Amino acid sequence: MLEVKPSGNDKKELAKFIPRWLPDAIAFDCGLCNSEFSMFTRKHHCRFCGDIFCNNCCYRFEHFQPYYKKKVRICEHCYVKNRLA
């Protein structure tokens, strides 16, 4: 489980831990495998780092507390990085 512990429940405090998503318009290929996005290769945002990936590189779902109450999509890089931490 990916867990973030802000010092308070203030929305501004929680917002510090939420990544800024890259705009869809600037992503033409996957951030990990460089597969080109198309009608069949869709874009997915990693909720942990905010980068854009294809489904093969962003298929894992993990809890990211306290901001999200359910499991959210994360990329393979963030999954491995946080599993080893």
LINGINOR-V891926 format. One record per residue. N is the residue number from 1. SS is DSSP state (helix for helix, strand for strand, loop for the rest). OMEGA is omega as a letter, one per 30 degrees, with the letter a starting at -180 (NA if undefined). Layout:
BEGIN
((N	SS	OMEGA) (N	SS	OMEGA))
END
This chain:
BEGIN
((1	loop	l) (2	strand	a) (3	strand	l) (4	loop	a) (5	loop	l) (6	loop	a) (7	loop	a) (8	loop	a) (9	loop	a) (10	loop	a) (11	helix	l) (12	helix	l) (13	helix	l) (14	helix	a) (15	helix	l) (16	loop	a) (17	loop	a) (18	loop	a) (19	loop	l) (20	loop	l) (21	loop	l) (22	loop	l) (23	loop	l) (24	helix	a) (25	helix	a) (26	helix	a) (27	loop	l) (28	loop	l) (29	strand	a) (30	loop	l) (31	loop	l) (32	loop	a) (33	loop	l) (34	loop	l) (35	loop	a) (36	strand	l) (37	loop	a) (38	loop	l) (39	loop	a) (40	loop	l) (41	loop	a) (42	loop	l) (43	loop	l) (44	strand	l) (45	strand	l) (46	loop	a) (47	loop	a) (48	loop	a) (49	loop	l) (50	loop	l) (51	loop	a) (52	strand	a) (53	strand	l) (54	loop	a) (55	loop	a) (56	loop	a) (57	loop	a) (58	loop	a) (59	loop	a) (60	strand	l) (61	strand	a) (62	strand	l) (63	loop	l) (64	strand	a) (65	strand	g) (66	loop	a) (67	loop	a) (68	loop	a) (69	loop	l) (70	loop	l) (71	loop	a) (72	strand	a) (73	strand	l) (74	strand	a) (75	loop	a) (76	helix	l) (77	helix	a) (78	helix	l) (79	helix	a) (80	helix	a) (81	helix	a) (82	helix	l) (83	helix	a) (84	helix	a) (85	loop	NA))
END
